Amino acid sequence: HRYNEFKLRAIMSEHKKTITAISWCPHNPEVFASASADNLLIIWNVAEQKAVARLDNTKGIPASISWCWNTGDSVAFVSHRGPLYVWAISGPDSGVTVHKEAHSFLSDICLFRWHPIKKGKVVFGHTDGSLSVFQPGSKNQKHVLRPESLEGTDEEDPVTALEWDPLSTDYLLVANMHNGIRLLDSESLSCVTTFSLPSAAASVQCLAWVPTAPGMFITGDSQVGVLRVWNVSRATPLDNFKLKKTGFHALHVLNSPPAKKAVSSISPSKNHYTSSTSEAVPPPTLSQNQAFSLPPGHAVCCFMDGGVGLYDMGAKKWDFLRDLGHVETIFDCKFKPDDPNLLATASFDGTIKVWDINTLTAVYTSPGNEGVVYSLSWAPGDLNCIAGATSRNGAFIWDVKKGKMITRFSEHGKNGIFCIAWSHKDSKRIATCSGDGFCIIRTIDGKVLHKYKHPAAIFCSFFFFVQWEKALSVAPGVSMKYWKKLMQRRADQLMQEGNDDVIPYCIATGDVKKLVNFFTSRGQLKEALLVAQGALEGNIHGPQISSINHSTAPDNDNIETLLHGVCKELAEWYFQDGRAVLAACCHLAVDNTEVLAMASLIRGNELELAVCVGTVLGESAGQATHYVLELLARKYMTTTTWYECPAKHSLISPFNLIYADTLPTLQQCRRMPINIRSYKIDFVFILIEQLSCPDWTVDSVYPILDLLSYIRTDRLILTKCSEDRNELLILCGYIGALLAIGRQYSSIVPALYEYTSQLLKRREVAVPLQIEQLSVELEAWRACTHSLNKGAEETPYTPPMEVQKAEYSRLLSRMREEPLRGLQGPDYVTGSSLPSHSDVQISCFTGLRIQGPVFFLEDGKSSISLNDALMWAKVNPFSPLGTGIRLNPF
């Protein structure tokens, strides 16, 4: 695992209710267990991204779970007051058993921990602040070591964190919500050290030992994101780092140091690793305890607001910090009126977050604890305030920059407020709608202006209107030209707001282009197509405005161009979604796009359908139909249906008989001798001569190479033909790479170059290609097409050097012009956009998990995506494994 790359690896969903506890397997880093409020316990395999075992009835909601360190594949779990259950997942004793002693507790259990060294030793932390220790062969200790201040009282002080000392068999660290941290001796039942927090208001949520620094541990506060570093020899913290404004949820210290990061060109003065969520505090400065050497450890930090990060304690900086977003359902979202880069969201988790949509990070977070926030509304102008509506705390105004609530409104009492709107006409007015059936309009200082009673609870939105309706109603009295201008201004305003009310305004004024652009910008391509089609058919008319030398007739040429553009964009959307047939339908729905329709079907591997469409379209799609027939001929290639015909330099098949003139009989073809040596003398020599010329092009060599690729496989793979086979495969690989560049098959270009290089290493051949030159060409292609290769976002962009531009230009000069329009770009078959199969297959091209359909190569083990297999076969007919076997993914 490379710690300088942080990506969401998997989302696995089986639990229907809240997950209450998780635990990683100490023996297998790919396995962990999770428990939830629906009495369900699941064992997960991260590598396979699936549940490998599940226990459907835990007889209560598990409060804590933990793998049994010394008993193999067993997970223990406990709820409320016990008992402790042990689930053996596999083996002869699989099933659930009850711990013999750990039951009948007097106080609910918060969490428990197995001892990592002493087999069977376990400790429980309770809500009353006490501990229970069980050890085979020793007396059980229930509800002991309660904080001294609680002795003799009924007060509760839940145990929030509990960890055994990794260097001792008896010591353990305990944190209570109110009484802080203690180091306890479980054998003598005594307190070794009581640690002092800097403030009485501070409380500890989680703690973790630092494996690389004996006696050192860290804690995370529950209210504020303060990380504290401690040593058991000292009662006060060595250092305190305020990392975030929200409290910790969990902590873990990595056992191994992260890998070194690559040298970056970014200025070291900027903390470019931080991608903050709720507002993160900059790296702290050295404290008064800088004489102490802090451990070179990395702490994984999880926060109450859903944030997660990796903190370098030695360097005192974040290697990574990212908010995972709201931890509950989002009910409302709105863009900031004067800054479209800021989006505010309101959630069930009781917070409002403001997101920077460019960096996909939360830049501000409200204090929280508001129950449910149902609705929000930005203040007009640059006030930088948000009004929020809650389920139990009325309405409020939150100052975003200051990070605090500045006003609250409680006119609705305890009733939930479902909608709130801040007037953008009069910035002093705010309206709220509540479950009490009232809509209240007030000033920002709390003075109620209007109170409307509705017959039922109000859940609908409430809008403030500028007096547009009145203006538009009297505008025709001035002139229709003025009315149209006013309508267009109103439409522009509504478009900026993203308001659907713009639709009737555009239709009334006949502004088809504006309405099409509005729908297109929102991704509503079907609606955009409907509008353009309706306008072209004369169903959308603008107002008749008479003026001298001014015609109001619609510009059909422009509308037709608009229609074609929308159809093309919708077709591309369908195609990228793996729906090639619908993409072809979009092209066929408008005139003069037969070739593009055929190209969509070909690139989607709908070959039989493409032949049918091409036959109906006739001469206009003749060239594309011929190409499809060639691919279909390869698809149905078998020893009984294919025969080589050297005299005609072609092949006999059921599909190319359509274009055949007079061909020899079947018996004549069988009697014709096929000598691979004659092919080499006649054709390979010619190819090598061609490639030796400095100005050779793909067009000059591809026809001969294409003919040679139809040599019978059983002859080609003979041992005596190994040298000839190697030369042919090298030529096919290299020319295939150039064809792939021309067709923009970016995903297979590196694989084709690597394939050619590996074949050149096998043995010395007469082909005029050098491995070094192949590397130069590949790097030039990568540098000059960086923006086209997605996956390139993982590496910083470096502009190509002049020598690389020259090399890439030389490559392009050798390319053949693609005879069929629309074939450029990757193939997408049906199912390409679906998630990966549960049986994980890794591409031998990229080393990445394959998404969508998988194609297995002839060894039965190696696999690539079906899309890559189709593109490869179109530019190089032979298998990527270099065996000489033909590839047939069609």
Salt bridges, closest charged atoms under 4 A:
GLU5 OE1 - ARG2 NH2 3.16
GLU14 OE1 - ARG54 NH1 3.28
GLU30 OE1 - ARG9 NH2 3.73
GLU48 OE1 - LYS50 NZ 3.58
ASP56 OD1 - ARG54 NE 3.03
GLU101 OE1 - HIS99 ND1 3.78
ASP108 OD1 - ARG81 NE 3.14
GLU163 OE2 - ARG113 NE 3.27
ASP170 OD1 - LYS118 NZ 3.74
ASP170 OD1 - LYS121 NZ 3.20
ASP221 OD2 - ARG228 NH2 2.52
GLU279 OE1 - LYS245 NZ 3.10
ASP305 OD2 - LYS244 NZ 3.05
ASP312 OD2 - HIS298 NE2 3.29
ASP319 OD2 - LYS261 NZ 2.90
ASP319 OD2 - HIS298 NE2 3.40
ASP323 OD2 - LYS353 NZ 3.30
ASP332 OD2 - LYS334 NZ 2.74
ASP338 OD1 - LYS336 NZ 2.61
ASP349 OD2 - HIS326 ND1 3.12
GLU370 OE2 - ARG408 NH2 2.48
GLU411 OE2 - ARG442 NE 2.97
ASP426 OD2 - ARG429 NE 3.17
ASP436 OD2 - HIS412 ND1 2.98
ASP492 OD1 - LYS514 NZ 2.64
ASP500 OD1 - ARG522 NH2 2.59
ASP511 OD2 - LYS514 NZ 3.61
GLU560 OE2 - HIS564 NE2 3.88
ASP577 OD2 - ARG579 NH2 3.12
GLU608 OE2 - LYS635 NZ 2.70
GLU630 OE2 - HIS626 ND1 3.27
ASP699 OD1 - ARG816 NE 3.42
ASP714 OD2 - ARG712 NH2 2.93
ASP724 OD1 - ARG677 NH1 3.45
ASP724 OD1 - LYS680 NZ 3.99
GLU727 OE1 - LYS680 NZ 2.86
GLU777 OE2 - ARG810 NH2 3.19
GLU779 OE2 - ARG782 NH1 3.16
GLU794 OE2 - LYS7 NZ 2.69
GLU802 OE2 - LYS805 NZ 3.64
GLU807 OE2 - ARG810 NH2 2.33
GLU818 OE1 - ARG743 NE 3.11
ASP827 OD2 - LYS874 NZ 2.78
ASP839 OD2 - HIS837 ND1 3.72
